[in-house]
Amino acid sequence: MNTERRTQWLRGVLDLCVLGVLANGEYYGYAITQRLEQAGLGHIKGGTLYPLLARLEEAGLVTNRWAVGEQGPGRKYYALTEQGQRTFEEQAGEWMLFSKHVVNLIDQKGEE
């Protein structure tokens, strides 16, 4: 797949994808990147993820807390706020409708 195109697509939905991960519970940064990679989105670098998390936090969608690590340094855990949960549900619905339209258009294969 064209890496540049994939990057552009991901840029448009990464916020929603991170909200989706956090809709399933509290995660630290590395665990978020692992979950995104497991979902097929490829490796997301910390230089991409952490500024995104900071923007989501500034917007009131995400909160964080530090926790002592069991076998290492402390970790910063991220979770959705109530506003974040509402925003995720709204944006997920909008994305599902939008992606359905795109799939329908692609499946037409040039038909009119």
Sine and cosine of phi, psi and omega as CSV:
sin_phi,cos_phi,sin_psi,cos_psi,sin_omega,cos_omega
0.00,0.00,0.55,-0.83,0.04,-1.00
-0.90,0.44,0.91,-0.41,-0.07,-1.00
-0.89,0.46,-0.64,0.77,-0.01,-1.00
-0.90,0.44,-0.68,0.74,0.01,-1.00
-0.90,0.43,-0.71,0.71,0.01,-1.00
-0.87,0.50,-0.65,0.76,0.03,-1.00
-0.88,0.47,-0.67,0.75,0.03,-1.00
-0.90,0.44,-0.70,0.72,0.02,-1.00
-0.88,0.48,-0.71,0.70,-0.03,-1.00
-0.89,0.45,-0.64,0.77,0.01,-1.00
-0.83,0.55,-0.58,0.81,-0.03,-1.00
-0.97,0.25,-0.34,0.94,-0.08,-1.00
-0.82,-0.57,0.01,1.00,-0.09,-1.00
-0.89,0.45,-0.64,0.77,0.05,-1.00
-0.83,0.56,-0.75,0.66,-0.01,-1.00
-0.89,0.46,-0.65,0.76,0.00,-1.00
-0.90,0.44,-0.66,0.75,0.03,-1.00
-0.92,0.40,-0.68,0.74,0.08,-1.00
-0.86,0.51,-0.62,0.78,0.02,-1.00
-0.90,0.44,-0.65,0.76,0.07,-1.00
-0.88,0.47,-0.73,0.68,-0.06,-1.00
-0.95,0.32,-0.32,0.95,0.08,-1.00
-0.92,0.40,-0.31,0.95,0.01,-1.00
-1.00,-0.08,0.02,1.00,0.03,-1.00
0.64,-0.77,-0.13,-0.99,-0.06,-1.00
-1.00,0.02,0.72,-0.69,-0.02,-1.00
-0.66,-0.75,0.48,-0.88,0.17,-0.98
-1.00,-0.03,0.26,-0.97,-0.16,-0.99
-0.79,0.61,-0.77,0.63,-0.04,-1.00
-0.88,0.47,-0.63,0.78,0.02,-1.00
-0.91,0.42,-0.56,0.83,0.07,-1.00
-0.90,0.44,-0.72,0.70,0.00,-1.00
-0.89,0.45,-0.61,0.79,0.03,-1.00
-0.91,0.42,-0.67,0.74,0.01,-1.00
-0.90,0.43,-0.67,0.75,0.03,-1.00
-0.89,0.45,-0.65,0.76,0.01,-1.00
-0.92,0.40,-0.67,0.74,0.04,-1.00
-0.88,0.48,-0.51,0.86,0.00,-1.00
-0.98,0.21,-0.09,1.00,0.05,-1.00
0.99,-0.14,0.20,0.98,-0.04,-1.00
-1.00,0.01,-0.02,1.00,-0.01,-1.00
0.99,0.10,-0.03,-1.00,-0.03,-1.00
-0.98,0.18,0.83,-0.56,0.06,-1.00
-0.97,-0.22,0.86,-0.51,-0.04,-1.00
-0.97,0.25,0.46,-0.89,0.05,-1.00
-0.85,0.53,-0.56,0.83,0.02,-1.00
-0.92,0.40,-0.26,0.96,0.10,-0.99
-0.99,-0.11,-0.71,0.70,-0.11,-0.99
-0.93,0.36,-0.75,0.66,-0.14,-0.99
-0.92,0.39,-0.63,0.78,0.13,-0.99
-0.90,0.45,-0.58,0.81,0.05,-1.00
-0.89,0.45,-0.72,0.69,0.04,-1.00
-0.88,0.48,-0.62,0.79,0.04,-1.00
-0.90,0.44,-0.66,0.75,0.04,-1.00
-0.90,0.43,-0.67,0.74,0.02,-1.00
-0.90,0.43,-0.61,0.79,0.03,-1.00
-0.92,0.38,-0.69,0.72,0.02,-1.00
-0.88,0.47,-0.54,0.84,0.02,-1.00
-0.98,0.18,-0.06,1.00,0.02,-1.00
0.99,0.14,0.27,0.96,-0.05,-1.00
-1.00,-0.06,-0.38,0.92,-0.09,-1.00
-0.71,-0.70,0.56,-0.83,0.13,-0.99
-0.83,-0.56,0.26,-0.96,0.04,-1.00
-0.65,-0.76,0.31,-0.95,0.09,-1.00
-0.52,-0.86,0.52,-0.85,0.08,-1.00
-1.00,-0.02,0.65,-0.76,0.08,-1.00
-0.73,-0.68,0.59,-0.80,0.03,-1.00
-0.92,0.39,0.72,-0.69,0.04,-1.00
-0.97,0.25,0.57,-0.82,0.01,-1.00
-0.93,0.36,-0.64,0.76,-0.03,-1.00
-0.71,-0.71,0.66,0.75,-0.02,-1.00
0.12,-0.99,-0.38,-0.93,-0.04,-1.00
-0.93,0.36,0.30,-0.95,0.07,-1.00
-0.89,0.46,0.34,-0.94,0.00,-1.00
-0.80,-0.60,0.54,-0.84,0.05,-1.00
-0.99,-0.11,0.90,-0.43,-0.01,-1.00
-0.99,-0.15,0.64,-0.77,-0.02,-1.00
-0.91,-0.41,0.58,-0.82,0.03,-1.00
-0.55,-0.84,0.41,-0.91,0.06,-1.00
-0.97,0.26,0.58,-0.81,0.21,-0.98
-1.00,0.09,0.09,-1.00,0.08,-1.00
-0.87,0.49,-0.67,0.75,0.05,-1.00
-0.89,0.46,-0.62,0.78,0.03,-1.00
-0.89,0.45,-0.65,0.76,0.03,-1.00
-0.90,0.43,-0.70,0.71,0.02,-1.00
-0.89,0.45,-0.69,0.73,0.01,-1.00
-0.89,0.46,-0.68,0.73,0.03,-1.00
-0.86,0.51,-0.75,0.66,-0.03,-1.00
-0.87,0.49,-0.67,0.74,0.02,-1.00
-0.91,0.42,-0.77,0.64,-0.04,-1.00
-0.93,0.38,-0.57,0.82,0.03,-1.00
-0.89,0.45,-0.67,0.74,0.04,-1.00
-0.89,0.45,-0.68,0.73,0.03,-1.00
-0.90,0.44,-0.67,0.74,0.00,-1.00
-0.90,0.43,-0.67,0.74,-0.01,-1.00
-0.87,0.49,-0.67,0.74,0.03,-1.00
-0.92,0.40,-0.72,0.69,0.00,-1.00
-0.87,0.48,-0.74,0.67,-0.03,-1.00
-0.91,0.40,-0.52,0.86,0.07,-1.00
-0.89,0.45,-0.68,0.73,0.03,-1.00
-0.89,0.45,-0.66,0.75,0.02,-1.00
-0.90,0.44,-0.73,0.69,0.01,-1.00
-0.88,0.48,-0.68,0.73,0.03,-1.00
-0.87,0.49,-0.66,0.75,0.01,-1.00
-0.91,0.41,-0.70,0.71,0.00,-1.00
-0.90,0.43,-0.65,0.76,-0.02,-1.00
-0.92,0.39,-0.32,0.95,0.03,-1.00
-0.93,0.36,-0.42,0.91,0.04,-1.00
0.76,0.65,0.74,0.68,0.08,-1.00
1.00,0.06,-0.01,1.00,0.02,-1.00
-0.94,0.34,0.49,-0.87,0.04,-1.00
-0.89,-0.46,0.00,0.00,0.00,0.00
